[in-house]
Amino acid sequence: MRLTPRRIHSTEDARRLAQRKLPRMVFDFVDGGAGREMGTARNTARFDDILLQPRAMADVATRDLKQTFLGRRYDCPFGIAPMGMCNLIHPSADRALADAARTLNIPVGLSAAGSTSLENMRQMAGDNAWFQVYFGGSQQATLDTIARARSAGYDTLILTVDVPQVARRVRDLRNGFSFPFKMTTRAFLDFATHPAWSLRTLHAGIPSPQNISADPETRFDRHASRAGADWTFLSKARDAWPGHLIVKGIASEDDAIRVVEAGADAVYVSNHGARQLDSAAAAIDLLPRIRQAVGPDTPLLFDSGVRNGEDVVKAQALGADFVMLGRPALFALGAQGEAGLNALLQTIKEDISVVLAQLGENAVSRLGPHNLFNPTPDASTRRTRAATPDLHVASKT
Ligand SMILES: Cc1cc2nc3c(=O)[nH]c(=O)nc-3n(C[C@H](O)[C@H](O)[C@H](O)COP(=O)(O)O)c2cc1C
């Protein structure tokens, strides 16, 4: 029985509710971007410029949302991107993400800057959990974190490489956002006017990063340079990690090719939700170019600007094998905790299924440039999709 009425039917619903319920400092940490925040707007606006081609009278009574990525079959073509400090949005955010990942059989990324220990997350999400590492402290400290993830049983590691230096995020600077929290008058008023969040957070304990060394010599400092994640380090990480290695934050064709040559198993096309470089191209514009550069066989993961099921379908049509949701999941958690998250994920799942029907497709695995109304020249080199989806496990809506 649903105890909370479903008030989230879109990312926009979730964002609006989250903005009301979260202290401004916390909402801005999630919602904000680098510089003047033109990049965050561009990421979503460019999705809206892409149009799909409806097709009529196909047999679409059953639709298959399953997608295989790095040898594993997931029930949906999307997962949750790694994001730091999720428990700041809601004390049980990571638990809710882990439960959703298991229930929906989708991957969830735990960040090195996460507020749940990687061991705990692996226990909660099982092998639906992926671990994401930043270069932090020193090369040895980072390799130690990678070894810790291996001991905890992870089989997929994401190395994020697009934060050589944390960007200037003006909202965070204005709000005095920092870790650990500094209780300024402004922060006090912000928390006092959001008592539900404040009481919940005080009761659970202020979250703190759980996957970084406490040793002052090697401690991960959010504002320290992470430029140590260079090509030499990538090769060391490759040697140290026998499982699947994904390199996240690739926004150039040349880098994508080099990442593949360095032995990574997948390229993660992302501009970090425009949280790093305001003038970066929209990630969805980079996707077909990178698909063309790496060819049809390299597994490509995508995020930045995905807000609904149509966006997931567009990214698939433009060359992504798998698509990750970032801010929308945190908005939903901020809006209504676990119930909000589940409502949003269900919405996106339903949306994808309905969109497939409009496009005359019965499987996500059949999507390609032929589904675009205005394919770009780059999109026409999209690989040929698998011909035989598992229709016996189709979702019927
Ligand atoms: C609050 C927040 C924290 C994030 N922390 C991390 C992180 O620790 N590691 C990482 O690789 N990416 C991090 N990201 C970036 C996301 O993984 C993802 O690339 C981005 O959210 C995609 O953009 P979108 O949310 O606008 O779709 C973070 C994003 C947000 C919103």
The ligand as an SDF file (V2000), in Angstrom:
LIG
                    3D

 31 33  0  0  0  0  0  0  0  0999 V2000
   25.7370   16.5360   -5.8770 C   0  0  0  0  0  0  0  0  0  0  0  0
   26.5960   15.8520   -6.9200 C   0  0  0  0  0  0  0  0  0  0  0  0
   27.7470   15.2100   -6.5220 C   0  0  0  0  0  0  0  0  0  0  0  0
   28.5460   14.5630   -7.4700 C   0  0  0  0  0  0  0  0  0  0  0  0
   29.6540   13.8770   -7.0480 N   0  0  0  0  0  0  0  0  0  0  0  0
   30.3630   13.1500   -7.9480 C   0  0  0  0  0  0  0  0  0  0  0  0
   31.4140   12.3220   -7.5030 C   0  0  0  0  0  0  0  0  0  0  0  0
   31.7210   12.2350   -6.3140 O   0  0  0  0  0  0  0  0  0  0  0  0
   32.0800   11.6100   -8.4520 N   0  0  0  0  0  0  0  0  0  0  0  0
   31.7760   11.6800   -9.7800 C   0  0  0  0  0  0  0  0  0  0  0  0
   32.4090   11.0110  -10.6050 O   0  0  0  0  0  0  0  0  0  0  0  0
   30.7660   12.4610  -10.2180 N   0  0  0  0  0  0  0  0  0  0  0  0
   30.0460   13.1820   -9.3360 C   0  0  0  0  0  0  0  0  0  0  0  0
   28.9930   13.9340   -9.7700 N   0  0  0  0  0  0  0  0  0  0  0  0
   28.6580   13.9680  -11.2060 C   0  0  0  0  0  0  0  0  0  0  0  0
   27.6560   12.8570  -11.5610 C   0  0  0  0  0  0  0  0  0  0  0  0
   28.2660   11.5930  -11.4790 O   0  0  0  0  0  0  0  0  0  0  0  0
   27.1360   13.0370  -13.0030 C   0  0  0  0  0  0  0  0  0  0  0  0
   28.2240   13.0540  -13.8890 O   0  0  0  0  0  0  0  0  0  0  0  0
   26.3180   14.3060  -13.1710 C   0  0  0  0  0  0  0  0  0  0  0  0
   25.4520   14.4750  -12.0610 O   0  0  0  0  0  0  0  0  0  0  0  0
   25.5040   14.2410  -14.4640 C   0  0  0  0  0  0  0  0  0  0  0  0
   24.8270   15.4440  -14.6920 O   0  0  0  0  0  0  0  0  0  0  0  0
   23.2430   15.6030  -14.3990 P   0  0  0  0  0  0  0  0  0  0  0  0
   23.0510   15.2350  -12.9820 O   0  0  0  0  0  0  0  0  0  0  0  0
   22.9650   17.0620  -14.6160 O   0  0  0  0  0  0  0  0  0  0  0  0
   22.5290   14.7310  -15.3570 O   0  0  0  0  0  0  0  0  0  0  0  0
   28.1930   14.6030   -8.8390 C   0  0  0  0  0  0  0  0  0  0  0  0
   27.0170   15.2600   -9.2200 C   0  0  0  0  0  0  0  0  0  0  0  0
   26.2240   15.8660   -8.2810 C   0  0  0  0  0  0  0  0  0  0  0  0
   24.9520   16.5420   -8.7230 C   0  0  0  0  0  0  0  0  0  0  0  0
  1  2  1  0
  2  3  1  0
  2 30  2  0
  3  4  2  0
  4  5  1  0
  4 28  1  0
  5  6  2  0
  6  7  1  0
  6 13  1  0
  7  8  2  0
  7  9  1  0
  9 10  1  0
 10 11  2  0
 10 12  1  0
 12 13  2  0
 13 14  1  0
 14 15  1  0
 14 28  1  0
 15 16  1  0
 16 17  1  0
 16 18  1  0
 18 19  1  0
 18 20  1  0
 20 21  1  0
 20 22  1  0
 22 23  1  0
 23 24  1  0
 24 25  2  0
 24 26  1  0
 24 27  1  0
 28 29  2  0
 29 30  1  0
 30 31  1  0
M  END
$$$$
